[in-house]
Amino acid sequence: MKVVIQCAAGKRSDAVGLRHPDGRHVVFVAQPELAPTSATAVYARPDDVAHDDRVWRQHVLELNDRPTADAQALLPAYQLYANETYRALADRFGLPSLFILSAGWGLIPADFRTPLYDITFSAQADSWKRRRPRDRFVDFQMMPDDGEPIVFLGGKDYLPLFCALTAGLEGRKAVFFRQAQEPRLPTGFQPCAIPRRRVRTGTTSAPAPLFPDGSKSQAVECRVGARRHQAISEGRCHADVVVGGRAHSPTRRRRAGGRHARWRARRTPAFAPAELRRGILREGASRVA
């Protein structure tokens, strides 16, 4: 099974990008013409022509093919983002099975060395960062067509790109969603709703379908701080919250202060896109039940 997760806006503070021959930093954005003026940066799209008449995307490919010092300075995609979820997924499923759906670069392996960029599909982003459907991007599609099932974890804004890049692959494709209305998907893509229902304790719990590979019940345990208790009790994830071995009311959980809660989710609810982006999954905290 292969897992695809969308990219994130937050990048690590030690992430680096490419440099122009004149010494300026190359900042990859969706709309360079709208970016603020800078004396220290060159704004460009990944598919803009660089100083040597090649597009910047080709430079990135070359850096991944050659183990130069410049290439080693670039972080692998799963380490580029600040959220620990990417590292947790790499530990859980392995780097060969993890792919990143990047708004700037396309569908790339988790270990693909990726320069710093600031491109997103989010409508809340600055105008020069937002990629629009009509914008021209020659996205990478680096997932092998080996027939393995594919799971997509991401928001609805990234769904069209995922469908476009994986439509030709043979494997079954499962798209998890949490909105009330089921997304419209092309043939070959299976919508997987994550239902929600309230229980008397204020926690939420719901069954979910198996992973596309037919594997048995999955369980994930992780430690979350006291502030996460309220988020869970408000129905923003599907889990049973246990404090001190028993389920407690939201009031009791708020009084827990610095005490930790054990969050156990069965099967797919543990990998709901919203929880993944919030980083509720912690590195090294997952196990197979």
Secondary structure, DSSP 8 states (H G I E B T S, - for coil): -EEEEE--S-B-TT---EE-TTS-EEEEES-GGGS---SSEEEE-TTSB-TTSSBHHHHHHHHHHS--HHHHHSEEHHHHBSSTHHHHHHHHH-GGGEEEEETTTEEEETT-EE--EE-B--TTS-TTTB--TTS----EE----S---EEEE--GGGHHHHHHHHTT--S-EEEEE-SSS-----TTEEEEE----B-TTS-B-------TT-----EEEEEE-HHHHHHIIIIIS-BEEEBTTB---HHHHHHTTT--EEEEEESGGGG-HHHHHHT-S-TT-B---
